[in-house]
Amino acid sequence: GTFITRNSRPNIVLFMADDLGVGDLCCYGNSSVSTPNIDRLASEGVRLTHHLAAASIFNMQT
């Protein structure tokens, strides 16, 4: 079996991208674009499926 020792650290990869939608990657269902390396990371790790983003408020009046 697999076990984690007290001194081991987790491997964390955080992707931050501008204008990347959840449907833009193969691991989330896109069949038009090939993303094999990201798909492999998603299949071997945690894939988040519930996302929230706050809407910006812009007022043109001064």
C-alpha positions as CSV (number, residue, x, y, z in Angstrom):
1,G,0.0,0.0,0.0
2,T,0.9,3.7,-0.2
3,F,1.5,5.7,2.9
4,I,2.7,9.2,3.7
5,T,5.4,9.8,6.2
6,R,5.4,12.7,8.6
7,N,8.2,14.5,6.7
8,S,6.8,14.1,3.2
9,R,5.4,17.2,1.5
10,P,2.5,17.2,-1.0
11,N,3.1,17.9,-4.7
12,I,0.9,20.9,-5.6
13,V,0.5,22.3,-9.1
14,L,-1.7,25.4,-9.4
15,F,-2.7,26.6,-12.9
16,M,-3.6,30.3,-13.2
17,A,-4.7,31.3,-16.6
18,D,-6.6,34.3,-18.0
19,D,-9.6,33.5,-20.1
20,L,-9.4,29.7,-19.7
21,G,-12.9,28.2,-19.4
22,V,-13.7,24.9,-17.8
23,G,-14.7,23.5,-21.2
24,D,-11.4,24.4,-22.8
25,L,-9.4,21.3,-21.7
26,C,-9.8,17.7,-22.7
27,C,-10.1,16.5,-19.1
28,Y,-13.3,18.6,-18.8
29,G,-14.8,17.3,-22.1
30,N,-13.3,19.4,-24.9
31,S,-12.5,17.2,-27.9
32,S,-11.3,20.0,-30.2
33,V,-8.0,20.7,-28.4
34,S,-5.4,18.2,-27.4
35,T,-4.0,18.8,-23.8
36,P,-2.4,15.4,-23.0
37,N,0.0,16.6,-20.2
38,I,-2.8,18.5,-18.4
39,D,-5.1,15.5,-18.9
40,R,-2.5,13.2,-17.3
41,L,-2.1,15.5,-14.3
42,A,-5.9,15.6,-13.9
43,S,-6.2,11.8,-14.1
44,E,-3.6,11.2,-11.5
45,G,-4.6,14.0,-9.1
46,V,-7.5,16.1,-8.0
47,R,-9.8,17.6,-10.6
48,L,-12.0,20.5,-9.4
49,T,-15.5,20.6,-10.9
50,H,-17.3,23.4,-9.0
51,H,-16.1,26.9,-9.6
52,L,-17.2,30.4,-8.5
53,A,-16.1,33.7,-9.8
54,A,-17.1,37.1,-8.6
55,A,-18.5,39.5,-11.2
56,S,-16.7,42.8,-11.4
57,I,-18.7,46.0,-11.0
58,F,-17.8,48.9,-13.3
59,N,-19.5,52.3,-13.0
60,M,-19.1,54.6,-16.0
61,Q,-20.5,57.6,-14.2
62,T,-18.1,60.0,-12.6
